[in-house]
Amino acid sequence: MEILQIKGRLGLCFVLFLLLVVSCSENKSAQDIIQSTIDSIEIIESVYFKQITTRTNPQNGFDTITRFREMYFERLIGDSIVGVKGHWYMYVEDSVNVIFEDIYDGKRVVRKNNRDSVARIYDLDKYPRFRSQHFWGHNTPYSMQYELKYMLENIDEYLLSRLSDTVISGHPYYQIHWKLEGKSSMPGFMTKLEKNDGWISETTLIIDKATLYPFRMKTKGYMADKPEQGMFFDQTYFDIVFNIDIDQNLYFNTSLESLSGYEISEMHPK
């Protein structure tokens, strides 16, 4: 009988603990959750993930395109524009054939076009002006972290709210929404707000409750008087692996030897 009472008390304690966790989770504000996501990215030194993006076609606002990417990133604290060593595999028609690759080792960016076998090299040491270019900084976890920090530091400019939590494939997620009115911003490490009369942008960030890491980001932008002519951007991250050992020579190699078979084109700042 005593053993049953002990088990009963342990079971009750466990239930109360779960209720406490759920209660704390429910009481978190949108700002609390965003800060937790910022903190979660802070301890990531390297990451691998896949990404599916569906968006308005920049060439035709009435068309939708889908893109698939695969990425390896390693933190570069001293690099304020790109934020990482990185290797991007970009697919166009499918998720099998790599059409474009971008490689950055902290000194040079190599952009490989596997259709025409041309490799364009941007030497950031030789031409420091390249370090002020945005490249693809908005695709890295650290640039996302920078954007979220910027938002909290300028919170009066945003309409920030927590939406109802959601469950996807049996897994729980937070949903955070923010809105900008009459202003627009460049994503990534070049984030700043600029006046844009009549422009409205809305973003929903879906965050994994277990890792506090973003799972999906949905953005739409439109003029207040023509909402039907807006644009949208929907990006999902999956197969995420944190703090992996990355083979530097395999994934972050920008040497000429690694570009055998490609026509080399050295780029110059404009």
Secondary structure, 3 states (H helix, E strand, C coil): CHHHHHHHHHHHHHHHHHHHHHHHHHHCCHHHHHHHHHHHHHCCCEEEEEEEEEEEECCEEEEEEEEEEEEEEEECCCCCCCCEEEEEEEECCCCCCEEEEEEECCCEEEEEECCCCEEEEEECCCCHHHHHCCCCHHHCHHHHHHHHHHHHHCHHHCEEEECCCEEECCEEEEEEEEEEEEEEECCHHHCCEEEEEEEEEEEEEEEECCCCCEEEEEEEEEECCEEEEEEEEEEEEEEEEECCCCCHHHHCCCCHHHHCCCEEEECCCC
